[in-house]
Amino acid sequence: MTEELKMLLLTAGSLGFVHTLLGPDHYVPFIMMSWARNWSAARTTAITVVCALGHVGSSVVLGLIGVSLGLAVKSLEGTESVRGNVAAWLLIMFGLAYLVWGIRLVYRRHPHQHPHPHLAGAAPGHLHPHTHLGEHAHVHDAQSAQSLTPWVLFVVFVLGPCEPLIPILMYPAAKGGAGDLLLVSLVFGGVTTATMLGAVFLGKAGVSFLPLKKIQHYSHALAGATILLCGLAIQFLGL
């Protein structure tokens, strides 16, 4: 192993770790969805890992295309920038849609009364308290949200670029051959995935210690609001 490759591998690990921690979009959505939807540890792990692989894999594929075709780094950076904007806006739209859905769910769970008038000459009408869940619930709404959420996150992460991967790691590694390129990509992807998992489970553990029982009723709305703010921070603050 050459000194250049050792330095690239060290850089790949360091960038994978720092790049992930500095991007709240890498873990905040999973923490909030896991809390709001009561995902098990296994489900949280599976969804996080699949999204991480899609996130890194899409940039690796793009980098391989650029290396094999001899494309300039600047042309790929432009493509990555466009992908980043699309991913950020998708995260914003997902957060907004989930926030609206969560607020609607709070309303449907809130007990209220409807008057039930009787026939003329009969006893006076009465009030009937109920919610819009139970027999009034649209069961398929919850099932659709449950099954759709991981796919939305996966699409967002596939479109989201790993900014330092192609210009800082893949192009220099390509000079040492396909083996170096593969090794550097694996180290970056492995560290990124491990850091995402660590951040998600640390965040999930932190949330579980907070006294949130009183606001559990609003968990979906809060999750949507947090993801919305995360997307806005990525798009407009460059986090």
C-alpha positions as CSV (number, residue, x, y, z in Angstrom):
1,M,0.0,0.0,0.0
2,T,1.5,3.3,-1.1
3,E,1.7,6.4,1.1
4,E,-0.7,8.2,-1.2
5,L,-3.3,5.5,-0.8
6,K,-2.9,5.5,3.0
7,M,-3.5,9.2,3.0
8,L,-6.5,8.9,0.8
9,L,-8.0,6.2,3.1
10,L,-7.4,8.3,6.1
11,T,-9.0,11.3,4.4
12,A,-11.9,9.1,3.2
13,G,-12.6,8.0,6.8
14,S,-12.3,11.5,8.2
15,L,-14.5,13.1,5.5
16,G,-17.1,10.4,5.9
17,F,-17.3,11.0,9.6
18,V,-17.3,14.8,9.5
19,H,-19.5,15.1,6.4
20,T,-22.2,13.0,8.1
21,L,-22.1,14.8,11.5
22,L,-22.2,18.2,9.9
23,G,-25.3,17.4,7.8
24,P,-28.3,17.1,10.1
25,D,-30.3,15.7,7.2
26,H,-28.2,12.5,7.6
27,Y,-29.8,11.6,10.9
28,V,-32.6,13.9,12.0
29,P,-35.3,12.5,9.7
30,F,-34.6,9.0,10.9
31,I,-34.6,10.0,14.6
32,M,-37.9,11.8,14.3
33,M,-39.6,9.1,12.1
34,S,-38.4,6.4,14.5
35,W,-39.9,8.3,17.4
36,A,-43.1,9.3,15.8
37,R,-43.8,5.9,14.2
38,N,-42.4,3.7,17.0
39,W,-40.0,1.9,14.7
40,S,-38.2,-1.0,16.2
41,A,-34.4,-1.0,16.4
42,A,-34.2,-3.4,13.5
43,R,-36.5,-1.4,11.3
44,T,-34.6,1.8,12.1
45,T,-31.3,0.1,11.3
46,A,-32.6,-1.3,8.0
47,I,-34.1,1.9,6.8
48,T,-31.0,4.0,7.8
49,V,-28.6,1.6,6.2
50,V,-30.5,1.3,2.9
51,C,-30.8,5.1,2.7
52,A,-27.1,5.5,3.5
53,L,-26.1,3.0,0.7
54,G,-28.4,4.8,-1.7
55,H,-26.8,8.1,-0.7
56,V,-23.2,7.0,-1.1
57,G,-23.9,4.6,-4.0
58,S,-25.4,7.3,-6.3
59,S,-22.4,9.5,-5.9
60,V,-20.0,6.5,-6.5
61,V,-21.9,5.6,-9.7
62,L,-21.7,9.2,-10.9
63,G,-18.0,9.4,-10.0
64,L,-17.3,6.1,-11.9
65,I,-19.0,7.5,-14.9
66,G,-17.0,10.7,-14.7
67,V,-13.7,8.8,-14.3
68,S,-14.4,6.3,-17.1
69,L,-15.4,9.0,-19.5
70,G,-12.7,11.4,-18.5
71,L,-15.1,14.1,-17.5
72,A,-13.8,17.2,-15.8
73,V,-14.5,17.5,-12.1
74,K,-16.3,20.8,-12.5
75,S,-18.9,19.2,-14.8
76,L,-19.7,16.6,-12.1
77,E,-19.7,19.2,-9.4
78,G,-22.5,21.0,-11.3
79,T,-24.5,17.8,-11.5
80,E,-24.0,17.2,-7.8
81,S,-25.1,20.7,-7.0
82,V,-28.4,20.2,-8.9
83,R,-29.0,16.9,-7.2
84,G,-28.4,18.6,-3.8
85,N,-31.0,21.3,-4.6
86,V,-33.5,18.7,-5.7
87,A,-32.9,16.6,-2.6
88,A,-33.2,19.6,-0.2
89,W,-36.5,20.7,-1.8
90,L,-37.9,17.1,-1.6
91,L,-37.0,17.0,2.1
92,I,-38.7,20.3,2.6
93,M,-41.9,19.1,0.8
94,F,-41.9,15.8,2.7
95,G,-41.5,17.6,6.0
96,L,-44.3,20.0,5.1
97,A,-46.6,17.2,3.9
98,Y,-46.0,15.2,7.0
99,L,-46.6,18.2,9.2
100,V,-50.0,18.8,7.6
101,W,-50.8,15.1,7.9
102,G,-49.8,15.2,11.6
103,I,-51.9,18.2,12.3
104,R,-54.8,16.6,10.6
105,L,-54.3,13.4,12.7
106,V,-54.3,15.5,15.9
107,Y,-57.7,17.0,14.9
108,R,-59.1,13.6,14.1
109,R,-58.0,12.3,17.5
110,H,-59.5,15.2,19.4
111,P,-62.8,14.3,21.0
112,H,-65.7,16.5,20.0
113,Q,-69.5,16.4,19.9
114,H,-72.2,16.3,17.3
115,P,-75.9,17.0,18.0
116,H,-78.3,14.2,17.1
117,P,-81.8,15.6,16.8
118,H,-84.7,13.2,17.3
119,L,-88.0,12.9,15.4
120,A,-90.7,15.5,15.9
121,G,-92.6,14.9,19.1
122,A,-89.9,12.6,20.4
123,A,-87.5,13.2,23.2
124,P,-85.1,16.2,22.7
125,G,-82.0,15.6,20.8
126,H,-78.7,14.6,22.4
127,L,-75.0,15.2,22.0
128,H,-72.8,12.3,20.9
129,P,-69.1,12.7,21.7
130,H,-66.7,10.9,19.4
131,T,-63.4,11.3,17.4
132,H,-62.8,10.8,13.8
133,L,-60.7,7.7,14.5
134,G,-62.1,4.3,15.4
135,E,-65.1,3.5,13.2
136,H,-64.7,6.8,11.4
137,A,-61.0,6.3,10.7
138,H,-59.5,5.7,7.3
139,V,-57.3,2.8,8.1
140,H,-55.6,3.0,4.7
141,D,-54.3,6.5,5.4
142,A,-52.1,5.3,8.3
143,Q,-51.0,2.2,6.3
144,S,-50.1,4.3,3.3
145,A,-48.1,6.8,5.4
146,Q,-46.3,3.9,7.1
147,S,-45.3,2.2,3.8
148,L,-44.6,5.4,1.9
149,T,-42.3,7.1,4.4
150,P,-39.2,4.9,4.0
151,W,-39.5,5.1,0.2
152,V,-39.6,8.9,0.3
153,L,-36.6,9.0,2.5
154,F,-34.8,6.6,0.2
155,V,-35.5,8.8,-2.9
156,V,-34.3,11.9,-1.0
157,F,-31.0,10.2,0.0
158,V,-30.4,8.7,-3.5
159,L,-30.6,12.2,-4.9
160,G,-28.6,13.8,-2.1
161,P,-24.9,14.1,-3.1
162,C,-21.8,13.2,-1.1
163,E,-20.1,16.5,-1.9
164,P,-16.5,15.6,-1.0
165,L,-16.5,12.0,-2.5
166,I,-15.9,12.7,-6.2
167,P,-13.5,15.6,-6.3
168,I,-11.4,14.9,-3.2
169,L,-11.4,11.1,-3.1
170,M,-12.5,9.3,-6.3
171,Y,-10.5,11.3,-8.9
172,P,-7.2,11.1,-7.0
173,A,-7.8,7.5,-6.2
174,A,-8.4,6.6,-9.8
175,K,-4.8,7.5,-10.6
176,G,-3.8,4.4,-8.6
177,G,-6.2,2.1,-10.5
178,A,-9.5,0.4,-10.0
179,G,-8.5,-1.3,-6.7
180,D,-7.6,2.0,-5.0
181,L,-10.8,3.6,-6.3
182,L,-12.9,0.8,-4.9
183,L,-11.1,0.7,-1.5
184,V,-11.4,4.5,-1.0
185,S,-15.1,4.4,-1.9
186,L,-15.7,1.5,0.5
187,V,-14.0,3.2,3.4
188,F,-15.9,6.5,2.8
189,G,-19.2,4.6,2.4
190,G,-18.6,2.4,5.4
191,V,-17.7,5.3,7.7
192,T,-20.6,7.3,6.5
193,T,-23.1,4.5,7.1
194,A,-21.6,3.7,10.6
195,T,-21.7,7.4,11.5
196,M,-25.3,7.8,10.4
197,L,-26.3,4.7,12.5
198,G,-24.5,6.0,15.5
199,A,-26.0,9.4,15.3
200,V,-29.5,8.0,14.8
201,F,-29.3,5.7,17.7
202,L,-27.7,8.3,20.0
203,G,-30.4,10.7,19.0
204,K,-33.1,8.1,19.5
205,A,-31.8,7.3,23.0
206,G,-31.7,11.0,23.8
207,V,-35.3,11.5,22.7
208,S,-36.4,8.5,24.8
209,F,-35.0,10.1,28.0
210,L,-37.0,13.3,27.5
211,P,-40.4,13.7,29.2
212,L,-42.3,13.6,25.9
213,K,-45.5,11.7,27.0
214,K,-47.5,14.9,27.2
215,I,-46.7,15.8,23.6
216,Q,-46.7,12.3,22.2
217,H,-50.2,13.2,20.8
218,Y,-48.4,15.6,18.5
219,S,-45.5,13.3,17.6
220,H,-46.2,13.2,13.8
221,A,-46.7,16.9,13.6
222,L,-43.5,17.6,15.5
223,A,-41.6,15.1,13.3
224,G,-42.9,16.8,10.2
225,A,-42.0,20.3,11.5
226,T,-38.5,19.1,12.5
227,I,-37.8,17.6,9.1
228,L,-39.2,20.7,7.4
229,L,-36.8,22.9,9.4
230,C,-34.0,20.5,8.6
231,G,-34.6,20.8,4.9
232,L,-34.9,24.6,5.1
233,A,-31.5,24.7,7.0
234,I,-29.9,22.6,4.3
235,Q,-31.3,24.6,1.4
236,F,-30.9,28.1,2.8
237,L,-28.1,27.9,5.4
238,G,-25.9,25.4,3.6
239,L,-25.7,22.9,6.5
